[in-house]
Amino acid sequence: MSVAERIRSAGAALTAAERRVAAVIVEAPQEVGFGTVADLARRADVGAASVVRLANKLGFDGYSDLQQSIQTELSAQLRPAAERIHDDTAASVAAHATTELDNVRASLAAVTDAGLDELVGRLADLERPVLIVSGDASAGVAAQFAAQLCQLRPDVTALQGSVVTVGRQIALADPASTAIVIDLRRYERWVLDAHAALAERGVWSAGITDSVLSPIAQVADATFPVTAAAVGPFDSHLGTHAVLNLVSARVAATLRVSAADRLAAIEGVWSDTGALTDGT
């Protein structure tokens, strides 16, 4: 049984404090998989003893056993597609819906106020250029995020292309820039190399990745762990998309006046050129 299934089975036997701990486990498994008893207790606003009691009620030999089980589940979610294709992928619409909604909930639940405030503050500082680095699998959501930011503020650049092109972009990067680095296990080597090179130049970065122990998190100044479980061979990027949408919305709210002028100018051009149509 998965940890979530054990929690559902034990439901009625759990105390109020244990249910709060269980809710955090379901909503933010990365924090449990890579945090301490004290971290989980603090997040659930309970004592450490409640965490240990829940682990025992779920059939685990203490917190470390529970943590190991969650780490194993997180690793299994990110197996190569070539392995997962052999799993039973003929799941129902309901199974897909449950998995994807859990991805979004868990990814957003893992966002901390402090981390979000710091990132949004930097992205809303128009004196700081923005650099976006993404692996191929997450390139779609990264491109959408870049397009949104470009409509809210200037100086947004996606680092991409050949090694020569990326190297030139990094060499010319303003050390005051803010970098957003996005990738999941298995990480692309060029993404890690680019991230390390940006750090060497003193560029502050936020990592959007699968755990706080990933090589991206080890270099990033702030980490936003996302959940990417999927029914089928390919990782889901809905959790990543949800986090990036949250960041865009917060930046828009912070830059409301200047962003409104920028959006109005864009809409004006689209209107004048007839670029958009309702299909009639």
C-alpha positions as a printed NumPy array, in Angstrom:
array([[  0.   ,   0.   ,   0.   ],
       [  1.134,   3.534,  -0.695],
       [  1.44 ,   5.993,   2.179],
       [ -1.694,   7.805,   0.983],
       [ -3.625,   4.52 ,   0.889],
       [ -2.483,   3.698,   4.437],
       [ -3.689,   7.115,   5.588],
       [ -7.095,   6.586,   3.976],
       [ -7.397,   3.147,   5.59 ],
       [ -6.46 ,   4.47 ,   9.039],
       [ -8.662,   7.552,   8.755],
       [-11.206,   6.927,  11.527],
       [ -8.525,   5.842,  14.022],
       [ -6.498,   9.034,  13.745],
       [ -6.631,  11.813,  16.315],
       [ -7.123,  15.438,  15.256],
       [ -3.371,  16.104,  15.576],
       [ -2.526,  12.99 ,  13.573],
       [ -4.976,  14.018,  10.858],
       [ -3.18 ,  17.36 ,  10.532],
       [  0.11 ,  15.519,  10.073],
       [ -1.516,  13.158,   7.558],
       [ -2.858,  16.125,   5.575],
       [  0.634,  17.591,   5.257],
       [  2.023,  14.224,   4.128],
       [ -0.585,  13.962,   1.378],
       [ -0.308,  17.613,   0.3  ],
       [  3.491,  17.981,   0.405],
       [  5.21 ,  14.569,   0.254],
       [  8.542,  16.141,  -0.803],
       [  8.836,  17.982,   2.495],
       [  8.263,  14.752,   4.417],
       [ 10.552,  12.726,   2.174],
       [ 13.445,  15.111,   2.696],
       [ 12.658,  16.876,   5.99 ],
       [ 12.945,  16.064,   9.678],
       [ 10.377,  15.137,  12.305],
       [ 10.613,  18.701,  13.592],
       [  9.972,  20.107,  10.088],
       [  6.823,  18.013,   9.66 ],
       [  5.595,  18.761,  13.188],
       [  6.084,  22.487,  12.636],
       [  4.269,  22.396,   9.294],
       [  1.326,  20.536,  10.836],
       [  1.386,  22.664,  14.015],
       [  1.635,  19.619,  16.295],
       [  4.191,  18.078,  18.624],
       [  6.872,  15.703,  17.36 ],
       [  5.222,  12.873,  19.305],
       [  2.129,  13.132,  17.072],
       [  4.305,  12.602,  14.01 ],
       [  5.889,   9.473,  15.466],
       [  2.515,   8.1  ,  16.627],
       [  1.058,   8.562,  13.148],
       [  4.001,   6.734,  11.584],
       [  3.408,   3.817,  13.95 ],
       [ -0.352,   3.781,  13.297],
       [  0.34 ,   3.595,   9.577],
       [  2.429,   0.478,  10.136],
       [  5.88 ,   2.026,   9.886],
       [  8.771,   1.431,  12.262],
       [  9.093,   5.08 ,  13.225],
       [  9.504,   8.263,  11.23 ],
       [ 12.606,   7.167,   9.308],
       [ 10.709,   4.167,   7.919],
       [  7.831,   6.418,   6.842],
       [ 10.3  ,   8.836,   5.255],
       [ 12.052,   6.046,   3.34 ],
       [  8.72 ,   4.845,   1.971],
       [  7.863,   8.33 ,   0.729],
       [ 11.302,   8.734,  -0.86 ],
       [ 10.798,   5.432,  -2.671],
       [  7.383,   6.545,  -3.935],
       [  8.77 ,   9.865,  -5.154],
       [ 11.598,   8.086,  -6.981],
       [  9.168,   5.645,  -8.583],
       [  7.09 ,   8.533,  -9.919],
       [ 10.098,   9.763, -11.894],
       [ 11.237,   6.5  , -13.466],
       [ 12.268,   6.678, -17.155],
       [  9.391,   6.519, -19.636],
       [ 10.982,   3.409, -21.178],
       [ 10.306,   1.577, -17.901],
       [  6.876,   3.03 , -17.156],
       [  5.504,   2.17 , -20.596],
       [  5.319,  -1.445, -19.401],
       [  3.045,  -0.53 , -16.484],
       [ -0.725,  -0.807, -16.752],
       [ -1.453,   2.594, -18.288],
       [ -5.097,   1.966, -19.22 ],
       [ -6.317,   3.988, -16.256],
       [ -9.685,   5.682, -16.027],
       [-10.393,   9.37 , -16.432],
       [-11.026,   9.45 , -12.682],
       [ -7.552,   8.021, -11.97 ],
       [ -5.929,  10.646, -14.168],
       [ -7.996,  13.384, -12.545],
       [ -6.998,  12.261,  -9.055],
       [ -3.309,  12.082,  -9.95 ],
       [ -3.202,  15.467, -11.672],
       [ -5.19 ,  17.245,  -8.972],
       [ -2.862,  15.734,  -6.371],
       [  0.122,  17.062,  -8.36 ],
       [ -1.289,  20.587,  -8.328],
       [ -2.288,  20.487,  -4.643],
       [  1.049,  19.041,  -3.499],
       [  3.13 ,  21.446,  -5.59 ],
       [  1.243,  24.514,  -4.387],
       [  1.211,  23.275,  -0.784],
       [  5.02 ,  23.034,  -0.875],
       [  5.364,  26.747,  -1.715],
       [  6.532,  28.731,   1.315],
       [  5.483,  32.324,   1.897],
       [  9.089,  33.398,   2.426],
       [ 10.341,  31.785,  -0.769],
       [  7.454,  33.114,  -2.834],
       [  7.794,  36.642,  -1.461],
       [ 11.521,  36.722,  -2.188],
       [ 11.11 ,  35.429,  -5.748],
       [  8.206,  37.741,  -6.578],
       [ 10.06 ,  40.702,  -5.1  ],
       [ 13.018,  40.06 ,  -7.37 ],
       [ 10.883,  39.451, -10.468],
       [  8.974,  42.672,  -9.795],
       [ 12.228,  44.644,  -9.559],
       [ 12.539,  46.032, -13.098],
       [ 16.231,  46.76 , -12.54 ],
       [ 16.891,  43.015, -12.384],
       [ 16.858,  41.115, -15.719],
       [ 15.231,  37.671, -15.671],
       [ 16.842,  34.531, -17.091],
       [ 14.888,  31.297, -17.576],
       [ 16.642,  27.933, -17.944],
       [ 14.616,  24.778, -18.583],
       [ 15.136,  21.18 , -19.578],
       [ 13.434,  19.888, -22.716],
       [ 10.57 ,  18.123, -20.906],
       [  9.5  ,  21.301, -19.093],
       [ 10.239,  23.628, -22.026],
       [  6.542,  24.104, -22.794],
       [  5.563,  25.386, -19.348],
       [  8.786,  27.407, -19.174],
       [  7.963,  29.083, -22.506],
       [  4.456,  29.931, -21.277],
       [  5.909,  31.422, -18.099],
       [  8.424,  33.467, -20.102],
       [  5.641,  34.746, -22.378],
       [  3.59 ,  35.836, -19.367],
       [  6.523,  37.605, -17.72 ],
       [  7.403,  39.373, -20.998],
       [  3.931,  40.891, -21.01 ],
       [  4.353,  42.118, -17.413],
       [  7.926,  43.424, -17.492],
       [ 10.954,  43.903, -19.789],
       [ 14.284,  42.042, -19.874],
       [ 13.086,  38.428, -19.784],
       [ 15.364,  35.99 , -21.615],
       [ 15.177,  32.222, -22.077],
       [ 18.631,  30.655, -22.179],
       [ 18.577,  28.195, -25.045],
       [ 20.393,  27.105, -28.173],
       [ 23.864,  25.686, -28.69 ],
       [ 26.555,  25.516, -26.024],
       [ 28.145,  28.528, -27.72 ],
       [ 24.901,  30.536, -27.543],
       [ 24.148,  29.656, -23.931],
       [ 27.747,  30.35 , -22.955],
       [ 27.564,  33.795, -24.531],
       [ 24.291,  34.559, -22.747],
       [ 25.781,  33.551, -19.399],
       [ 29.026,  35.464, -19.984],
       [ 27.042,  38.636, -20.66 ],
       [ 24.478,  38.105, -17.881],
       [ 24.1  ,  40.891, -15.348],
       [ 25.06 ,  39.498, -11.906],
       [ 22.   ,  41.328, -10.54 ],
       [ 19.754,  39.088, -12.653],
       [ 17.247,  36.586, -11.292],
       [ 17.36 ,  33.092, -12.803],
       [ 14.53 ,  30.549, -12.848],
       [ 15.915,  27.027, -13.368],
       [ 13.398,  24.259, -14.166],
       [ 14.095,  20.54 , -14.526],
       [ 13.148,  17.187, -13.005],
       [ 15.083,  13.99 , -12.41 ],
       [ 16.759,  12.863, -14.751],
       [ 18.36 ,  16.291, -15.132],
       [ 19.829,  17.579, -18.374],
       [ 23.564,  18.114, -18.058],
       [ 23.534,  21.462, -19.84 ],
       [ 20.886,  22.796, -17.424],
       [ 23.039,  21.9  , -14.421],
       [ 26.147,  23.347, -16.084],
       [ 24.345,  26.575, -16.986],
       [ 22.974,  26.86 , -13.447],
       [ 26.433,  26.401, -11.942],
       [ 27.911,  28.982, -14.31 ],
       [ 25.209,  31.513, -13.407],
       [ 25.886,  30.916,  -9.711],
       [ 29.581,  31.545, -10.292],
       [ 28.651,  34.926, -11.757],
       [ 26.689,  35.716,  -8.595],
       [ 23.248,  35.379, -10.178],
       [ 20.486,  34.617,  -7.658],
       [ 18.343,  31.646,  -8.703],
       [ 15.107,  29.869,  -7.892],
       [ 14.953,  26.148,  -8.629],
       [ 11.713,  24.515,  -9.767],
       [ 12.542,  20.844,  -9.346],
       [ 11.417,  17.519,  -7.921],
       [ 12.999,  17.653,  -4.464],
       [ 15.008,  19.789,  -2.082],
       [ 17.897,  17.339,  -2.554],
       [ 18.132,  17.653,  -6.335],
       [ 21.337,  19.119,  -7.835],
       [ 19.29 ,  22.15 ,  -8.857],
       [ 18.158,  22.703,  -5.264],
       [ 21.738,  22.404,  -4.044],
       [ 22.743,  25.445,  -6.12 ],
       [ 19.506,  27.464,  -5.993],
       [ 18.968,  30.257,  -3.459],
       [ 15.28 ,  29.272,  -3.184],
       [ 13.698,  25.938,  -4.115],
       [ 10.118,  25.184,  -5.122],
       [  9.671,  21.386,  -5.092],
       [  6.984,  20.123,  -7.468],
       [  5.169,  16.8  ,  -7.743],
       [  5.156,  15.148, -11.178],
       [  3.292,  11.847, -10.715],
       [  1.544,  10.499, -13.791],
       [ -0.646,   7.641, -14.957],
       [  1.384,   6.614, -17.98 ],
       [  5.014,   6.842, -19.109],
       [  5.531,  10.628, -19.049],
       [  5.966,  12.923, -16.061],
       [  3.206,  15.446, -15.449],
       [  4.111,  19.127, -15.525],
       [  0.804,  20.433, -14.202],
       [  2.311,  20.967, -10.754],
       [  5.149,  22.997, -12.285],
       [  2.664,  24.967, -14.379],
       [  0.525,  25.709, -11.31 ],
       [  3.509,  27.055,  -9.355],
       [  4.66 ,  29.224, -12.262],
       [  1.115,  30.539, -12.744],
       [  1.052,  31.475,  -9.061],
       [  4.326,  33.361,  -9.447],
       [  3.045,  35.187, -12.562],
       [ -0.155,  36.196, -10.788],
       [  1.774,  37.564,  -7.818],
       [  4.149,  39.495, -10.07 ],
       [  1.182,  40.955, -11.964],
       [ -0.407,  42.092,  -8.705],
       [  2.861,  43.676,  -7.567],
       [  3.452,  45.472, -10.884],
       [ -0.207,  46.335, -11.383],
       [  0.218,  49.914, -12.703],
       [  3.205,  49.451, -15.024],
       [  2.038,  45.992, -16.075],
       [ -1.423,  47.328, -16.936],
       [  0.123,  49.92 , -19.278],
       [  2.28 ,  47.234, -20.86 ],
       [ -0.679,  44.869, -21.355],
       [ -2.812,  47.682, -22.81 ],
       [ -0.091,  48.465, -25.366],
       [  0.112,  44.798, -26.377],
       [ -3.666,  44.485, -26.678],
       [ -3.73 ,  47.673, -28.747],
       [ -1.328,  46.255, -31.314],
       [ -3.234,  42.991, -31.483],
       [ -6.464,  44.912, -32.025],
       [ -5.01 ,  47.229, -34.684],
       [ -3.547,  44.346, -36.662],
       [ -6.511,  42.012, -36.262],
       [ -4.12 ,  39.383, -34.962],
       [ -6.794,  37.639, -32.883],
       [-10.222,  36.428, -33.94 ],
       [-13.174,  34.714, -32.325],
       [-13.483,  32.558, -35.425],
       [-16.449,  34.348, -36.977]])
